[in-house]
Amino acid sequence: MRLLAISDIHGKVSSLNSILERTSDHVDAITVSGDISHYGDRDEVQRILGILEGTGVPVYYVLGNCDPKEALGLRPSKAVHLEDRCEEYQGLALTGAGGSMPTPFGTTFERDEEELLSQIVKNLRDCRHEARRLMLVVHNPPYGGIVDRTSFGRHVGSKRLKELILTLSPVAVQCGHIHEAAGVERIGETVVFNPGPAMKGNHALVEVAGDGVRVSLEKV
């Protein structure tokens, strides 16, 4: 299975279209780890999700800290919001949670670490993840070596999320949020990656196979 993984679109439709023109004919599904809009409203989130749905492949997404909280109630016609559910696609169970831990900027969708983790744990009850492969899609990165490191060298990821990853050992975790932290690393047995900001043409192509997960970071 091949996934197109994107994050941090921030409403820049021209960059999104460039990514989709290059990749959408060659992937089985699209995963989006938040910041679909740039402090936009619910209608803007819906409009951008509509562009993704127009590719004709399944779309799975969570919101980011720059998306409006009222978009939590969106139920697009095709795209699947993973915030409160677990969905299976070709034997891969997908779930996650959006928003970010509190920032110095008071953005529109922030939550504390406990709320973030409790939402994921609640969703996992529907996953039967012990019997199948599991992928988490989150906006907030786990505490790590690459995917949560700011340009000042500070690590701002969630230590509780890292602990959960070490406990569950999902095959992959997709995050975003820290634009300068595009990269791929391992936390325990799990491949963790930040595709980088789609607003600048960054994205990742993810191969999920029986022998593991391979992530290629790309840019248009």
Contacts in CASP RR format, 6 or more apart in sequence:
PFRMAT RR
TARGET T0000
AUTHOR 0000-0000-0000
METHOD contacts of the structure
MODEL  1
MRLLAISDIHGKVSSLNSILERTSDHVDAITVSGDISHYGDRDEVQRILG
ILEGTGVPVYYVLGNCDPKEALGLRPSKAVHLEDRCEEYQGLALTGAGGS
MPTPFGTTFERDEEELLSQIVKNLRDCRHEARRLMLVVHNPPYGGIVDRT
SFGRHVGSKRLKELILTLSPVAVQCGHIHEAAGVERIGETVVFNPGPAMK
GNHALVEVAGDGVRVSLEKV
1 28 0 8 1.000
1 29 0 8 1.000
1 89 0 8 1.000
1 90 0 8 1.000
1 92 0 8 1.000
1 207 0 8 1.000
1 208 0 8 1.000
1 209 0 8 1.000
2 26 0 8 1.000
2 27 0 8 1.000
2 28 0 8 1.000
2 205 0 8 1.000
2 206 0 8 1.000
2 207 0 8 1.000
2 208 0 8 1.000
3 27 0 8 1.000
3 28 0 8 1.000
3 29 0 8 1.000
3 30 0 8 1.000
3 31 0 8 1.000
3 205 0 8 1.000
3 206 0 8 1.000
3 208 0 8 1.000
4 19 0 8 1.000
4 23 0 8 1.000
4 24 0 8 1.000
4 27 0 8 1.000
4 29 0 8 1.000
4 30 0 8 1.000
4 31 0 8 1.000
4 203 0 8 1.000
4 204 0 8 1.000
4 205 0 8 1.000
4 206 0 8 1.000
5 30 0 8 1.000
5 31 0 8 1.000
5 32 0 8 1.000
5 33 0 8 1.000
5 174 0 8 1.000
5 193 0 8 1.000
5 195 0 8 1.000
5 203 0 8 1.000
5 204 0 8 1.000
5 205 0 8 1.000
5 206 0 8 1.000
5 215 0 8 1.000
6 16 0 8 1.000
6 19 0 8 1.000
6 30 0 8 1.000
6 31 0 8 1.000
6 32 0 8 1.000
6 33 0 8 1.000
6 195 0 8 1.000
6 198 0 8 1.000
6 202 0 8 1.000
6 203 0 8 1.000
6 204 0 8 1.000
7 32 0 8 1.000
7 33 0 8 1.000
7 34 0 8 1.000
7 35 0 8 1.000
7 139 0 8 1.000
7 174 0 8 1.000
7 175 0 8 1.000
7 176 0 8 1.000
7 177 0 8 1.000
7 194 0 8 1.000
7 195 0 8 1.000
7 196 0 8 1.000
7 197 0 8 1.000
7 198 0 8 1.000
8 33 0 8 1.000
8 34 0 8 1.000
8 35 0 8 1.000
8 176 0 8 1.000
8 177 0 8 1.000
8 179 0 8 1.000
8 196 0 8 1.000
8 197 0 8 1.000
8 198 0 8 1.000
8 199 0 8 1.000
8 202 0 8 1.000
9 15 0 8 1.000
9 16 0 8 1.000
9 32 0 8 1.000
9 34 0 8 1.000
9 35 0 8 1.000
9 36 0 8 1.000
9 37 0 8 1.000
9 48 0 8 1.000
9 197 0 8 1.000
9 198 0 8 1.000
9 199 0 8 1.000
10 35 0 8 1.000
10 37 0 8 1.000
10 38 0 8 1.000
10 66 0 8 1.000
10 197 0 8 1.000
10 198 0 8 1.000
10 199 0 8 1.000
11 36 0 8 1.000
11 37 0 8 1.000
11 38 0 8 1.000
11 40 0 8 1.000
11 44 0 8 1.000
11 48 0 8 1.000
11 199 0 8 1.000
12 38 0 8 1.000
12 198 0 8 1.000
12 199 0 8 1.000
13 48 0 8 1.000
13 51 0 8 1.000
15 198 0 8 1.000
15 199 0 8 1.000
15 200 0 8 1.000
15 201 0 8 1.000
15 220 0 8 1.000
16 48 0 8 1.000
16 51 0 8 1.000
16 52 0 8 1.000
16 198 0 8 1.000
17 51 0 8 1.000
18 201 0 8 1.000
18 220 0 8 1.000
19 198 0 8 1.000
19 201 0 8 1.000
19 203 0 8 1.000
19 220 0 8 1.000
20 51 0 8 1.000
20 52 0 8 1.000
20 55 0 8 1.000
22 220 0 8 1.000
23 203 0 8 1.000
23 205 0 8 1.000
23 218 0 8 1.000
24 30 0 8 1.000
24 55 0 8 1.000
24 56 0 8 1.000
24 57 0 8 1.000
27 57 0 8 1.000
27 205 0 8 1.000
28 57 0 8 1.000
28 58 0 8 1.000
28 89 0 8 1.000
28 90 0 8 1.000
29 57 0 8 1.000
29 58 0 8 1.000
29 59 0 8 1.000
29 60 0 8 1.000
29 89 0 8 1.000
30 52 0 8 1.000
30 55 0 8 1.000
30 57 0 8 1.000
30 58 0 8 1.000
30 59 0 8 1.000
30 60 0 8 1.000
31 59 0 8 1.000
31 60 0 8 1.000
31 61 0 8 1.000
31 94 0 8 1.000
31 135 0 8 1.000
31 137 0 8 1.000
31 174 0 8 1.000
31 206 0 8 1.000
32 52 0 8 1.000
32 59 0 8 1.000
32 60 0 8 1.000
32 61 0 8 1.000
32 62 0 8 1.000
32 137 0 8 1.000
33 61 0 8 1.000
33 62 0 8 1.000
33 64 0 8 1.000
33 137 0 8 1.000
33 138 0 8 1.000
33 139 0 8 1.000
33 174 0 8 1.000
33 175 0 8 1.000
33 176 0 8 1.000
33 195 0 8 1.000
34 61 0 8 1.000
34 62 0 8 1.000
34 63 0 8 1.000
34 64 0 8 1.000
34 67 0 8 1.000
34 98 0 8 1.000
34 99 0 8 1.000
34 139 0 8 1.000
34 176 0 8 1.000
35 63 0 8 1.000
35 64 0 8 1.000
35 65 0 8 1.000
35 66 0 8 1.000
35 67 0 8 1.000
35 139 0 8 1.000
35 176 0 8 1.000
35 177 0 8 1.000
36 44 0 8 1.000
36 45 0 8 1.000
36 48 0 8 1.000
36 49 0 8 1.000
36 61 0 8 1.000
36 63 0 8 1.000
36 64 0 8 1.000
36 67 0 8 1.000
36 71 0 8 1.000
37 44 0 8 1.000
37 45 0 8 1.000
37 48 0 8 1.000
37 66 0 8 1.000
37 67 0 8 1.000
37 68 0 8 1.000
37 71 0 8 1.000
38 66 0 8 1.000
38 199 0 8 1.000
39 66 0 8 1.000
39 68 0 8 1.000
39 107 0 8 1.000
39 108 0 8 1.000
40 66 0 8 1.000
40 67 0 8 1.000
40 68 0 8 1.000
41 68 0 8 1.000
41 70 0 8 1.000
42 68 0 8 1.000
42 70 0 8 1.000
42 71 0 8 1.000
42 74 0 8 1.000
45 63 0 8 1.000
45 67 0 8 1.000
45 68 0 8 1.000
45 71 0 8 1.000
45 74 0 8 1.000
46 71 0 8 1.000
46 74 0 8 1.000
46 76 0 8 1.000
49 59 0 8 1.000
49 61 0 8 1.000
49 74 0 8 1.000
49 76 0 8 1.000
49 79 0 8 1.000
50 76 0 8 1.000
50 79 0 8 1.000
52 59 0 8 1.000
52 61 0 8 1.000
52 79 0 8 1.000
53 59 0 8 1.000
53 76 0 8 1.000
53 77 0 8 1.000
53 78 0 8 1.000
53 79 0 8 1.000
56 78 0 8 1.000
58 78 0 8 1.000
58 80 0 8 1.000
58 89 0 8 1.000
59 78 0 8 1.000
59 79 0 8 1.000
59 80 0 8 1.000
60 79 0 8 1.000
60 80 0 8 1.000
60 82 0 8 1.000
60 87 0 8 1.000
60 89 0 8 1.000
60 94 0 8 1.000
60 137 0 8 1.000
61 79 0 8 1.000
61 80 0 8 1.000
61 81 0 8 1.000
61 82 0 8 1.000
61 137 0 8 1.000
62 81 0 8 1.000
62 82 0 8 1.000
62 83 0 8 1.000
62 96 0 8 1.000
62 97 0 8 1.000
62 98 0 8 1.000
62 99 0 8 1.000
62 137 0 8 1.000
62 138 0 8 1.000
62 139 0 8 1.000
63 69 0 8 1.000
63 71 0 8 1.000
63 72 0 8 1.000
63 83 0 8 1.000
63 98 0 8 1.000
63 99 0 8 1.000
63 109 0 8 1.000
63 139 0 8 1.000
64 98 0 8 1.000
64 99 0 8 1.000
64 100 0 8 1.000
64 109 0 8 1.000
64 139 0 8 1.000
64 177 0 8 1.000
65 99 0 8 1.000
65 100 0 8 1.000
65 103 0 8 1.000
65 107 0 8 1.000
65 108 0 8 1.000
65 109 0 8 1.000
65 110 0 8 1.000
65 139 0 8 1.000
65 140 0 8 1.000
65 177 0 8 1.000
66 107 0 8 1.000
66 108 0 8 1.000
66 109 0 8 1.000
67 99 0 8 1.000
67 108 0 8 1.000
67 109 0 8 1.000
68 108 0 8 1.000
68 109 0 8 1.000
69 108 0 8 1.000
69 109 0 8 1.000
72 81 0 8 1.000
72 83 0 8 1.000
73 81 0 8 1.000
74 81 0 8 1.000
75 81 0 8 1.000
80 87 0 8 1.000
80 94 0 8 1.000
82 94 0 8 1.000
82 95 0 8 1.000
82 96 0 8 1.000
82 97 0 8 1.000
82 123 0 8 1.000
82 137 0 8 1.000
83 96 0 8 1.000
83 97 0 8 1.000
83 98 0 8 1.000
83 119 0 8 1.000
84 119 0 8 1.000
84 122 0 8 1.000
84 123 0 8 1.000
85 95 0 8 1.000
85 123 0 8 1.000
85 126 0 8 1.000
86 93 0 8 1.000
86 94 0 8 1.000
86 95 0 8 1.000
86 123 0 8 1.000
86 124 0 8 1.000
86 126 0 8 1.000
86 127 0 8 1.000
86 129 0 8 1.000
87 93 0 8 1.000
87 94 0 8 1.000
87 95 0 8 1.000
88 94 0 8 1.000
88 132 0 8 1.000
91 132 0 8 1.000
91 133 0 8 1.000
92 132 0 8 1.000
92 133 0 8 1.000
92 134 0 8 1.000
92 135 0 8 1.000
92 171 0 8 1.000
92 208 0 8 1.000
93 127 0 8 1.000
93 128 0 8 1.000
93 129 0 8 1.000
93 132 0 8 1.000
93 133 0 8 1.000
93 134 0 8 1.000
93 135 0 8 1.000
94 134 0 8 1.000
94 135 0 8 1.000
94 136 0 8 1.000
94 137 0 8 1.000
95 120 0 8 1.000
95 123 0 8 1.000
95 124 0 8 1.000
95 126 0 8 1.000
95 127 0 8 1.000
95 134 0 8 1.000
95 136 0 8 1.000
95 137 0 8 1.000
96 119 0 8 1.000
96 120 0 8 1.000
96 123 0 8 1.000
96 136 0 8 1.000
96 137 0 8 1.000
96 138 0 8 1.000
97 116 0 8 1.000
97 119 0 8 1.000
97 120 0 8 1.000
97 123 0 8 1.000
97 138 0 8 1.000
97 139 0 8 1.000
98 109 0 8 1.000
98 111 0 8 1.000
98 116 0 8 1.000
98 119 0 8 1.000
98 138 0 8 1.000
98 139 0 8 1.000
98 140 0 8 1.000
99 109 0 8 1.000
99 110 0 8 1.000
99 111 0 8 1.000
99 116 0 8 1.000
99 139 0 8 1.000
99 140 0 8 1.000
100 107 0 8 1.000
100 109 0 8 1.000
100 110 0 8 1.000
100 111 0 8 1.000
100 139 0 8 1.000
100 140 0 8 1.000
100 177 0 8 1.000
101 110 0 8 1.000
101 111 0 8 1.000
101 112 0 8 1.000
101 113 0 8 1.000
101 116 0 8 1.000
101 140 0 8 1.000
101 156 0 8 1.000
101 157 0 8 1.000
101 158 0 8 1.000
102 110 0 8 1.000
102 112 0 8 1.000
103 110 0 8 1.000
113 158 0 8 1.000
113 159 0 8 1.000
113 160 0 8 1.000
113 161 0 8 1.000
114 160 0 8 1.000
116 138 0 8 1.000
116 140 0 8 1.000
116 158 0 8 1.000
116 160 0 8 1.000
116 161 0 8 1.000
117 158 0 8 1.000
117 160 0 8 1.000
117 161 0 8 1.000
117 164 0 8 1.000
120 136 0 8 1.000
120 138 0 8 1.000
120 161 0 8 1.000
120 164 0 8 1.000
121 164 0 8 1.000
124 168 0 8 1.000
127 134 0 8 1.000
129 168 0 8 1.000
129 170 0 8 1.000
133 170 0 8 1.000
133 171 0 8 1.000
133 208 0 8 1.000
134 168 0 8 1.000
134 170 0 8 1.000
134 171 0 8 1.000
135 170 0 8 1.000
135 171 0 8 1.000
135 172 0 8 1.000
135 173 0 8 1.000
135 174 0 8 1.000
135 208 0 8 1.000
136 165 0 8 1.000
136 170 0 8 1.000
136 172 0 8 1.000
136 173 0 8 1.000
136 174 0 8 1.000
137 173 0 8 1.000
137 174 0 8 1.000
138 161 0 8 1.000
138 173 0 8 1.000
138 174 0 8 1.000
138 175 0 8 1.000
138 176 0 8 1.000
139 175 0 8 1.000
139 176 0 8 1.000
139 177 0 8 1.000
140 157 0 8 1.000
140 158 0 8 1.000
140 161 0 8 1.000
140 175 0 8 1.000
140 176 0 8 1.000
140 177 0 8 1.000
141 147 0 8 1.000
141 148 0 8 1.000
141 156 0 8 1.000
141 157 0 8 1.000
141 158 0 8 1.000
141 161 0 8 1.000
141 175 0 8 1.000
141 176 0 8 1.000
141 177 0 8 1.000
141 178 0 8 1.000
141 181 0 8 1.000
141 192 0 8 1.000
141 194 0 8 1.000
142 148 0 8 1.000
142 157 0 8 1.000
142 158 0 8 1.000
142 159 0 8 1.000
142 161 0 8 1.000
142 162 0 8 1.000
142 165 0 8 1.000
142 173 0 8 1.000
142 175 0 8 1.000
142 187 0 8 1.000
142 192 0 8 1.000
143 155 0 8 1.000
143 157 0 8 1.000
143 158 0 8 1.000
143 159 0 8 1.000
143 161 0 8 1.000
143 162 0 8 1.000
144 155 0 8 1.000
144 157 0 8 1.000
144 162 0 8 1.000
144 185 0 8 1.000
144 187 0 8 1.000
144 192 0 8 1.000
145 155 0 8 1.000
145 185 0 8 1.000
146 181 0 8 1.000
146 183 0 8 1.000
146 184 0 8 1.000
146 185 0 8 1.000
146 194 0 8 1.000
147 175 0 8 1.000
147 176 0 8 1.000
147 178 0 8 1.000
147 181 0 8 1.000
147 183 0 8 1.000
147 185 0 8 1.000
147 192 0 8 1.000
147 193 0 8 1.000
147 194 0 8 1.000
148 155 0 8 1.000
148 156 0 8 1.000
148 157 0 8 1.000
148 175 0 8 1.000
148 177 0 8 1.000
148 178 0 8 1.000
148 181 0 8 1.000
149 155 0 8 1.000
149 178 0 8 1.000
149 180 0 8 1.000
149 181 0 8 1.000
150 156 0 8 1.000
150 178 0 8 1.000
150 180 0 8 1.000
150 181 0 8 1.000
151 180 0 8 1.000
156 178 0 8 1.000
162 187 0 8 1.000
165 173 0 8 1.000
165 187 0 8 1.000
165 188 0 8 1.000
165 190 0 8 1.000
165 192 0 8 1.000
166 187 0 8 1.000
166 188 0 8 1.000
169 188 0 8 1.000
169 189 0 8 1.000
169 190 0 8 1.000
170 190 0 8 1.000
171 190 0 8 1.000
171 191 0 8 1.000
171 208 0 8 1.000
171 212 0 8 1.000
171 213 0 8 1.000
172 190 0 8 1.000
172 191 0 8 1.000
172 192 0 8 1.000
172 193 0 8 1.000
172 206 0 8 1.000
172 208 0 8 1.000
172 213 0 8 1.000
172 215 0 8 1.000
173 187 0 8 1.000
173 190 0 8 1.000
173 191 0 8 1.000
173 192 0 8 1.000
173 193 0 8 1.000
174 193 0 8 1.000
174 194 0 8 1.000
174 195 0 8 1.000
174 204 0 8 1.000
174 206 0 8 1.000
175 192 0 8 1.000
175 193 0 8 1.000
175 194 0 8 1.000
176 194 0 8 1.000
176 195 0 8 1.000
176 196 0 8 1.000
177 194 0 8 1.000
178 194 0 8 1.000
179 196 0 8 1.000
179 197 0 8 1.000
179 200 0 8 1.000
181 194 0 8 1.000
181 196 0 8 1.000
182 194 0 8 1.000
182 195 0 8 1.000
182 196 0 8 1.000
182 197 0 8 1.000
182 202 0 8 1.000
182 217 0 8 1.000
183 193 0 8 1.000
183 194 0 8 1.000
183 196 0 8 1.000
183 217 0 8 1.000
184 191 0 8 1.000
184 192 0 8 1.000
184 193 0 8 1.000
184 215 0 8 1.000
184 217 0 8 1.000
185 191 0 8 1.000
185 192 0 8 1.000
185 193 0 8 1.000
186 192 0 8 1.000
191 212 0 8 1.000
191 213 0 8 1.000
191 215 0 8 1.000
193 204 0 8 1.000
193 206 0 8 1.000
193 215 0 8 1.000
193 217 0 8 1.000
195 202 0 8 1.000
195 203 0 8 1.000
195 204 0 8 1.000
195 217 0 8 1.000
196 202 0 8 1.000
196 203 0 8 1.000
196 204 0 8 1.000
196 217 0 8 1.000
200 219 0 8 1.000
201 219 0 8 1.000
201 220 0 8 1.000
202 217 0 8 1.000
202 218 0 8 1.000
202 219 0 8 1.000
203 217 0 8 1.000
203 218 0 8 1.000
203 219 0 8 1.000
203 220 0 8 1.000
204 215 0 8 1.000
204 216 0 8 1.000
204 217 0 8 1.000
204 218 0 8 1.000
205 215 0 8 1.000
205 216 0 8 1.000
205 218 0 8 1.000
206 213 0 8 1.000
206 214 0 8 1.000
206 215 0 8 1.000
206 216 0 8 1.000
207 213 0 8 1.000
207 214 0 8 1.000
207 215 0 8 1.000
207 216 0 8 1.000
END
